[in-house]
Amino acid sequence: MGGIGMPVVTLYWDELEKLVGKSRDEILKRLPMLGCDIERVEEDHVDVEFFPNRPDLYSVEGVARALKGFMDVEFGYVEYSTKPGNWKIHVDESVLSVRPRIVGCVVRGLKITDEVIRSLMEVQEDLHWTIGRNRRKMAIGVHDLSMVNFPLRYTAVDKNFSFVPLDFRDEMSVAEILEKHPKGREYSFILEKSNTYPMIIDARDEAISFPPIINAEKTRVKESTTDLFIDVTGFDENVDRALNIIATMLSDRGGQIESVEVIYPDRREASPDLSPRKMKISKDEIFGLLGFSLSDDEIRLSLGRMRYGVEVGEDEVEVVIPPYRADIMHPWDIIEDIAIGYGYERIIPEYPETNTVGLTHQWNDVRELIREIMIGMGFMEVITFTLTNERVMYDYVKRRGEEWKDYTPVMHPLTEDHTIVRTDVLPKLLELLSHNKHHAMPQRIFEVGDVVVNMQNKLHLAACSTHAKANFSEIRSYVQSLMRELDVEWDVREGDDEAFIEGRRGDIFVNGKKVGVFGEVHPEVLQNFQLGYPVVAFELDVSNIFDVGELL
């Protein structure tokens, strides 16, 4: 099923060996120790899966930079310089309510080859998919600088504004692009609630980009291109992170980075900011988390291999963090890299001092039984995030939740999508179905997992079935079959959960206690999740049916 997963990066051997300065056998031996999975090895390339928290490794340039440090070809922090440029973007007040943030840079003196274009396109799409959340939060445009007439204006236009989009020969209006252009159809959902649309327009009043949808044909990058202009638009600091990753990647290719001045109605900013951050970590914290001590030289070597700058003091370590490392948010992130640089294979395993015999928790026994029953009824198991937001958990399903009493908020959320801990599983399943509308019907999915209600862990089971003829009788039969297989006596009473259609919903009772709900999902809820087919669903509080011990 869909969702944000782990990007697979294709690395071509001829480029990788040349950039790293090591043979493929040496690279293959060390690459997994950097923290990745090798998907497949072919004669001309290797496919590598990286964790979403390392977007700087989504290109051959980024991987080569990391490997050169890890394999002792180069050592320590690389200083990236930005030359002040006379490039300006004026931000109009009208766009601030639509897509408010824009940054950019100019890259001069690049030798544009097929390999560079391929790498740039691949990292662009991987960044869109991961930190850009499928272009919602951030989108990147790459242009031939010679075809861009500065100063630029970042503004909002109406649906009748027209230009020639990439891969087309004729002018199209914004409305036509969203309806007829392949990229417009694919990403129109991002702007569906807007009456005006973001547009980057040059000094000749010609559009060069319609973010986050499509660039203009006139600034297409070709093999004859030597200088690039890159824009990144969006909502938050991920815009700056993406620009830093691309700027440093192209700098590694030999490009000279020039800054762009962005003039907002109330301030001016220069981008990109490639200055490093610094973080101080106590040695006690490092050794305590690792479980063993390191000498000062071992700390320097471990961090240098991971491309940090480092100053080792008597009690603490000052670490210089490269501008492309968007994932470093806590001292423990640095300590993890110390362990990688030191070498996990060098850490000597020890038997624990306390000998115990492990047993499965009753909670997991019940979980396994439920999985077996649901799969036997033709449902596919999914696993969704336990972090969510009030919009998905309550607003979209016409429910209400009170902070702390019902749900637990996250103290320092990284994104607006993950602000609370889920209290139900069903809204997450509906969200998943909305990401998989392109798959064939019927779709039947379930999840048995943890929720937190009123500061207490509970075990919930939720299931959905969606297809053209989904109805109340179908979902009742699934609940009946499940309860029969679990050997549980149950009753149904008329329900009042507004997530379901009145008259086609029921509450599930066991031993006089309400333990769940089921029914036909309300059309308004379907509309909120942009679902085009009927959905029937149920959710059970399993920990309210079985005595599964203390839920930790």
N, C-alpha and C positions, 0 to 999 in steps of 0.2 A: 504494500500500500504506500501512498505518497507521504511526503513530509521532508523535513530537512535532515539529510543523512550525512555520510562521510564522502567528501569529494574524491573521485579517482582521477589522478593526474597522469597523463601519458608523457613519459620521458624518453626521448630518442637518444640512443646510445652515442651516435656520432657527436651530438651537441653536448651531452652530459659528460662524456669522457674528456672532450676538449676543454670544457669550462672548469671541471674539477681537477684535471691533471692526473687522474688515476684510471686504471683499467676497469672494465665492467665486472670482472671477478672480484676485485677489491671492493668496488662499490656495493655489489650485491651482498657481500659478507657483512658490511657495516651498516647499510641502509636501514635494516629493521631495528637496529639498536638506537637509531635516532628517534624512534617512536612512530612507526607506521607499519602497515601491512602491505606486503607485495602480493598483488592480485594475480598477475601473470607475467611471465618473462618470454618475450619473443626475440627473434633474430635482430630486428632493428629497433625495438623499444621495450620498455618495461612499464607496466601499469601499477601505480602505487596509490594506496588509499591513505589519506591523511585525516587526522582529527579536525573537526570544524574549528577548534580553538587555535589552529596554526595557519591562518590564511596567507601568511608570508611564504608558505611552502607550496602554493598552488601553481607555481611556474617553475620551469627548468632553471631559471636564473636564481630563484629563491632557494631551491633545493641544492644547487651547486654552491651557493654562498654558505649554506649550513654544513654541507659535506666537507667543504674545504677546511672549515674550522674543526669539525669533528674528526677528520682524518689527518689533522696536523699538517695541512698544506699551507694554510694561513692561520694567524692566531689573533684573537681578540677583536676589539671593536673597530669597525670601519667608519670613518668620518665622511658624511655626505654633505656636500656643499651646494648651496643654492645661490645663483647669481641674480641680483635684482634686475627685473625686467620692466619694460615700459608697456605693460599689458594691463588693461583695465576692464572690469565688468561692473556695470551699474545695475544695481538691484532695485526694481520698481516696487513700490508699496503694494501693488495689486497682487504680486506673487507670494507674499509672505503668508497668506492664509491658505495657499494651495500646496506649495512645496518650498519651504522658506530658506533652505540652506544651499549655498553653492560655493565650491572652491575650484581651483584650476591650477594648471602649470603648463609651461612650454618646455618641450624637450628638443634640443638642437643637436645636429651633427650625428644622428643615428644612421647606421647603414641598414636600411629596411630590406630585409630578406624574407623569403617565405617562412623561415623558421621564426623570425621575430614577430611577424604578423600572426602566425599560428599561436605562438606563446601568449601574445597580447590578447588575442580573442579568447583563448581558453581561460586565462586568469580573470578576464573581465566577466565571463559567464559564471565561473566558480564563485567570485566575489558577489555577483548579483544574487546567486542562489543561497549563499550562506549568510554573511553579515548584512547583505542587502535584503534578506527575507523575500526573495523572488521579486526584486526591484521595488518593493513597497518602501523600504527604509532608505535605500540608496541605489543610484544608477549612474553608470559611467558612460561618457561619450568620448570617442577618440577621433581626431580630425587632422587633416592635412593643413598645417599652419599656413601654407602659401595661399590657401583658398579662404582664409578667415580674415575679415577686415575689422580690426579693432578701432575704437573701443566697442565692446559688446554691451547689449542690454538684456537683462534677465527679467522677463515680464510675464504677465498673464494675458491670454488672448481668448476670443470667443471661438465657437465651433466652426465659424465660417473662414477663419484665417487659413491660408493655403500656402503650400510650398511643394517642392519635388522631394519625396522621401527616398531613402536609400533603396536601391534595387528597382526603382521605378523611373520612367522617363517623363511622365506628365505630372503637372501640379495636382495635388489632392487637398481638399479641405481637412481640417482636424476631424470633423465628423466622418468624412469618407475614410480617413486613415484608420480610425477606431473601428469602422465597420468592415473595411475591405482589405486593408494591408495585413499580411500574416502576423506581424509583430503587434499591430494595433488590436487585432482580435485576441491575441494571446494575453496582452497586458491591459486591456481596456478596463478590467475590473478595478484597477488601482485608482482610476479617475472617475469611476461611474457616479460618484456622488458630487462631482464638481460641475459648476456651471461655466467656469473659466479654466484655462489650461496653460501649464508652464511652457515658455518658449524662450530660447536663446536666439537673439536677433543681432546681426552684425551692423557695422556702420553704414552699409548700403541698404538697410532695411530688409535684408534677406535672412530667412531663418537658417540656422546651422544645426539646431537640435530641438526636438520636441521630447524632453525628458518626462517620464522614464520610458518612453515608447520607442522612438526611432530618430536617428540622425538624418540630416539632409544629404541628398546624393552629391551635392556640390563639394562637400568636404571629405569625400571618401579617401581613405588611405590606400596608396598604390605603391608599387615597388620603386617608382621614381621619387617617392616622398622621402625627404631627409629630416624635416622638422615637424613636430607634432604639437597640437594643442589638445589638452585633456581637460574635460570638465567632469565634475562629480556633483550631483544634486541629491537632496534628501532632507532629513529631518534632524539628525543628531550627530554625535561624534563619530559614528561609523562612516560618515562622508569623508572626514579628515583621515581616518584610518585607511580607507581604501586608496585615497590619493597617495598617501605615504608609501604604501606597498607597491603601487605601480611606479611611482617616481624613483624609488630606490632600485626596483627591478630594472628599469630602463637606464638608470645611471650605471648599474653593473654591466650593461651592454655597451657602455661608452658614451651615452647621451649626456649632454650638459643641461642641467635643470635650471630653468629661469622662473622666478616667482611671478605670480599674477596678483594684482591688487583688486580686491572685491570691495565695492563702495555701496554699503547699505544706507538706508535713509538716516540711520542714527550713528553709524560707525564705519571705520575702514579696517580691513583685515588683509594681510598678505599670506598667500599660501603657495607651496606647502611649507609647513613648519617641520623641518627635518632635524631640529635640535634634539639631543637625547634627553631622556628623563633620568633621574637618579633616585636610588632607593637604598636605605641603610637597613642592614639585618644583623642582629646579634649572633655571635658564634654559638651561644647557648641554644638559640632557637634552631639554627642549622643542625647542630649535632643532635639535639633532642628529637627533631623530626626524622633525621636520617637513621638514628639509632647507633651511630658510631662517630668517632672523631676524625677530622682531617687536619693535616698540617697546613700552614699558610700557603706553601707552594702547591699543594694538592687543590686547595680552593681556587688559587689563581689559574691553574691549568684547567680545572673543570669548567670554570666560567669562561675562560678564554676560548676553549673549544666550542662553546655555545655562542660565541661571537659577542660576548659582553666585554665592556671595560670594567676593571676592578681595582680597588684600593683596599688592601687588607690591613686593618688596624689591630690593636691589642685585643679589643673585646668585640669589635663589630667589623662588618664588611660593607663598603660602599660600592654599589653596582651601577654601572652606566648602561642604560637600556636603549637598544637601537630603536629608531623611529618606526621601523616596520613591525615591531613586536606589539601588536594590538592586544595580545592575550595576557600581558603581565599586569595584573591588578592587585596582587597580594604577595608578601614575602614568600609564601609557600610555592608560588609559581616559579620563583627564582630557585628555591631549594630543590624543586623537582628537576630543574635543568642542571643543578650541581650534580645530582645523582646520575643523570643521563651522561653528562660530560665525564664524570668519574668512571662510569661503566657499570651497568647493572650486573654484568657477568663477573665483575670483580668483587661484588658484595658476597661475603661468605654466609650461606644459610646456617641458622642455628636452630636446634630443637628448643621448643618452649620449656621453661623450667617446670611448668605445671602440666601434668599428663591428664587428659580428659578423653572421654568417649563421646563422639558427636551423635546426636539424634535429630531427626527432622522435627520441626515445630508442628504442633497440631494445626496451626494456621496453614502451613504449607501442604499438609496432608489433605485438608479440605480443598485448598486451591487446586491441587492436582486432580482430585476427583471431579471438581466442577469443569476443569479444562477437558477432561476425557468425555464428559457428558455433552458439553457444548459442541465439541468437534464432531462427536458422533451424530449430532443433529444437523450437521452441515454448515456450522458457523466457522469462520476463520478468526483465529486469535490475533489481536493487535495489542501493542503496548504504546500508550500515549504519555505525554509529559504530565508529571504530577503538579507542576507549576502552571498557572493559567492567569486569567484576569477576570474582573467582575463582569465585564461585558459578555464574555462567552459563558461564564458559569451561571449568571443570573439574568442579565438583560435580554439576551437572545432567546432564552427559554421561558421568559415571562415569570421568573421567580424573583424572590427578594432574599437578600442575605445581610446580616448585621455583623460588622467588623468585630472580631474577637469572640463574640457570642456564637456565630455560625462559622465564619471562616478566619483563617490566620493570614494576615498580610505579611509580605516579605519586607524586611526592614530597608534593604538597599537593592531594589530591583535593577537589573541591568537593562531591561527593556520594558516598554509598556505592555508587552504581551505576557509577561511573567511577573505579576504583582501580588498574587495570592496563591495559597496551597489549595488544591481542588477539594471540594466537599462532596462532589458527585462525579461519576464517571460518564454518564450519558451525554452531557454537553461536549465532552472531548471526543466521543464517538461521532456525534453529529458534525463537529468541526473536521474530523478526519474524512467523513463522507463527502464534505464540501470540497476537499482537495482531490477527490478521486471520482469526480463526475464523469471523467472521460473513460472510465473502465466500464466493461459490459455489465448489464443487469442480469439477474438479481445480485445484490451485494448483501451478504449476511456476516456481520462482524460481532465480536464480543471481547470484553476485557474483564479480568478479575484482578483487582489491584487495590492499593491503599488509598484511602482518603483521610482527611483530618477534619473532624467536626467538633466544634467547641473545645479545641485543644486536645482532642482524643483521637488516636488512630483507630480506624475501622476498616474492615475488609468488605468491599462492594463488588458485585457482579452486575454488569450492564451489557445489553445486547440490542442490536438494531437489525432490521431487515428492510431493504428498500427495493422496490420494483413497482411496475405499473398497477398491479393488483393487490398490493399489500393492504391488509385490513385487520380489524380487531380480532376476528376469529383465529387468524393465523398466529398472532402473538399470544393469545390466550392458550392455544394448543402447545406452544413452545414452553410457556410457564408451567402448564399442567404436566408435560413430559418431564421437565426438569425436576419438579417437586416429587413426581412418582419415582424417578431414579434416585433422588436423594432420600426417599422414604420419609417425607415430611407431609403431615396433614396441614392443609391450608384452606382459608376462606377468602372470598372476594366481596368487597363492599364498594359502593359507588364512590368514586374519587373526586377530588376537587383540584388536582394539580393542573395549573393553567398551561403547562407544557403540552398537554394532550387535549384532544377535542372533547367537549362536553358531551356526555352520553356514550362516548367510546373510550372510556378510561376507567380504571379500577385500582383500588388499593389492595395490597396483598397482606393478609393477616395470618399469623401463626401463634397459637396459644394466646389469642386475644390481643397480641401486640402487632401494630403496623410495622411490616418489615420491607415493604417495597411498593412499587407502582408499575403499571403497564398500560398500554393503549396506543391509539393512533396519534402521532405527533401533529400538533396544531399547525395549520397552514401558515400562520404568521411566523412561527418558529422556523418552518421550512424556508420561508422567504428570507429570514434573517441570516440563515446559513447558506442561502442561494442554492437550495436543493430543488430539483425539478420533478422528482418522483415522490409518491407517498412514502412515508417511513413509519413503521411500527416498532415499538421498543419496550423494554422493561429494565428495571433496576432493582436489585435486592441488597439489603444490608445483611450480608452473610454472617457477620459477627453477632448479629441480633437473633440469628436462628440457631447457631451451634455454639457450644461452649468450647472455644478454641484457645482458652488460656489468656494471659495478659498479652495485649497487642503492643509490641515494642516499636 
